[in-house]
Amino acid sequence: MSGKFAGIAELLKSQQFHWLIYIHCTAHCLNLMVNDLIKDSNLAVDIMKTLNSLYSFLDIPKVRLAYEAVHQELFPKSQIKHLVQQIEIRWGCKFEAIDLMTDKPQVILATLVKVAKSPDVRDSKHVEQVSVFYHKLISGKYIIALITLRAYLVEMFYLSK
């Protein structure tokens, strides 16, 4: 650990390098800031929970194949992008998921419709999940919150590069 008070940095400073200055990792600070930003907003927390659930749903093999087919149909020249699993210590994956949702929402929505209508992909549990996701994703409140959160995160994403 690089701890300011009891980590390697302090050990090095106290034993050999008295001139050493402790500087906390800016990437870690940015990650903490983004996580705090998200945790302070009920809408942002709801968006992230929805994206996590949607990731799990789209990761079901038959649903994943349906997603890839829809993506290929709607954007034949574009590389297929998948939602990524949300990891607490990597805020960049949060931005990537939100960016995908704002950039290509029609792929996700068309996939949900395809799963609901296709007898070889769906089961009763899938239909219920699709209904919940679809209605949440098309609600005005969700769309505005998603776009607003993306506006904040896009600035931080480019700062971190």
N, C-alpha and C positions, 0 to 999 in steps of 0.2 A: 504494500500500500504506500501511497505517496504522502500519507497524512502529514499535515502541517505540524502536529504536536507530537506524534509518536510513530510516524512512518519512516520510510527509507530516507526521505528528504531531510527530516530532522536528525536522523542518525548520521547521515553524511555531513550535515552542517556542524553538528556538535563534535564530531571526531576529527575531520580532516579539512573540510571546506567551509571555513567560517564566513566566507564571502558569498556563499550560495544563497540565492533568493528563491523562496517558494512561490511558484505560480501554479494555480489550480488549472487543470485541463479545461480549455474553453469549450471543447465539444461536450464534456460532461456537464459544465455549467449550462450550456444551451439545452441539453437534454432535460435537466432538472427544471429549467424555466418552462419548457414546452409542456412537460408533464403537469406542472403546477397550473399552467394556463388552462389545460384541459380539465383538470380536477376541479377548478373553480367554477366551471360552467356545467350546469345540469344537462344542457343541450349537447355540449361537446362530449360529455361522458356517455350520453345516449347514442350519439353518432358512433363513438368508438366501440361501444357494446354491440351495436347493430353490425358494424363492419366485421367485428370478430365472429359473430354468429353467421354472417353472410359468408365469410371466409370458410368456416367449417362446412357450411352447406354446399358451397361451390367446390369444395375439395372431395366430395363424394364422387367416386369414379364415373358413374353414369351422368351425373350432373355436370361434372368437369368436361366430359366429352360434348355434352349439349352446349355448354358455354363456348368451347373452342369452335364448334360448328357455327354457332351464331356469330361469333367474332369474325370468323373467316368469311362468312356470307356478307356481313355488313361492311367489313374493312378488309377486302381481299389482299391489298398490298401492304397492310400494316402487320407488324409483328404482334403476336398474341400476348397481351399483358394479363396477368392474373393478380387477384388480390393477394397480398402477402400477410402472413400471420403477424399480429401485433405483438411486439416484444417491448416490455416496459422500459428497458434500458436503451432502446433504439428509436428515437423519435422520428427518424427519417422514414421508417416503414409506415408510420402513421400518415405522414405527408403523402407517400406514394399511394396508399390506399385511398385517401381523400382525393388526390389528384385523378386517379383512375375513375372514381365515382363522379367527379365533375366533368371529366373529359369524355367519357364514353358510357354515360348512364343507360343509353339505349341498348347496349350489349347486355347489361345486367338485367334490365327489365324484360327484354325479348327472351332471354334465357329462362327467366322465371315463368313467363307465359308458355314457353315451349315445354318446360318441365311439367307444368300443370295440365297441358293438353296431350302430352305424349304418353300413351299407355305403357310403353316399354321402359320409360324412365321413372315415372312417378309411382308412388304408393300413397296410402292415405295420410301418412305423416308428412310426406313431401308437399302434398296439396295444402295442408294447413300451414306449413312453414312458408310456402310461396305466397299465400294470401297475406300473412303477417308482414313479410318483407315488402311485397309489392305496395301495399297500402301505406306503409311507413315511408318508403322511398319516394312516393309521389305526393306526399303531403307538403304543402307550402312551407310549413314551419321547419320541416326537416331540410328541404332544399335551401332555404335562406340560411339556416344554421350551417349547413355544409359549405356553402359558397363563402360565408363569412369566415369560417374556420380555415378554409383553404387560403383566403386572402392573407390571414396572419401567418400561416405556416410557409407560404411560398417565399415571403421575404426572408424568413429565418433559414429556409432551405438553401437559398443562394448565398446567404452569409456564411453558411457552414462549409461551402465548397471551396 
